[in-house]
Amino acid sequence: MTEVFPLLGGFDEELTWQERALCAQTDPESFFPEKGGSTREAKRVCLVCEVKADCLEYALAHDERFGIWGGLSERERRKLKRRTA
């Protein structure tokens, strides 16, 4: 878990939601697929994750450019940001 989320463990109060994230309990590679790779498995995990909204909020606030965060791909997050800007 610490490889995926190096700040986990109480060092940053903002990231305590990551302790409950389902992605931390699954294969991290599915959340960072190669270009053109499937995002289906990661998004399926996100659908039932209790911290999905916190994850997406974090990704948008920190301009995460890679991977699936809060159930959205990089492209989907860019579109969302443009719509809300």
N, C-alpha and C positions, 0 to 999 in steps of 0.2 A: 504494500500500500504506500509506503513512503517513497518508492521510486516514481509512482505516478503523481503523488501529491507531496512534494518535499517539505512543504510548510505545515503539514498536518502534525498534530500532537500538541496543540495548545500554544504554539508560538505566535499564532495570528488569530485573534478572536473572530475576525471576519470569515475565516475558513472552517469554522467548527461544523458547518453543514456537511463538509466532505466526509466526516466520520460516518455519516448515515447514508452516503451516496452508494447506490447499488453498483455503480461502475467500479468502485474500489474493490468489489468482491467478485469481479468477472475479469475476463481477458482484456487488458487495456488496449491491445492491438486492434480490437474491433471498433474502438472509439477514435482511432487514428488510422483509417484505411489509406492505402496507397491511392494516388490519383486515379479516379475511375472505378475504385473499389466499392463494394456494397456497404451502405450505411444501415441496412435493414436490421441487423442483429443489435447494434448499439441503440437504435431508436426504439426497438422493442423493449429493451431494458429501461430506457428513459420513461416510457409510457407509464410504468408502475412505480417509478422512483418517487419517494416522498419529498425529495429536495430538488426536483426538476426546476422549479421556478427560481430557487436560489442559485442553482448552477447556471441557468441562462442569464440571470441578472449579473452574475460575476463575469461571465464571458463577454457580455456586452460592455460592461464597465471597464474591463481590462483589455478590450479589443483583441480577444483571442482569435487568431486567424487560422488555426488548425484544429481539426477534430470535431467530434460531436459533443456539444455542450447544451444541456437543457433540452435535448431532443432535436436540436437543429444543427444542420451542417453549416460549414463556413458560408456558403452561398445563401442559405436561408437566413442566417444572421445578418448578412450584409443587406439583404432585401428588407428585413425587419427594421434595421437601423435607418435605412433611407426613408421608409414609411413614417417612422416616428420622429424624424428630424425636422 
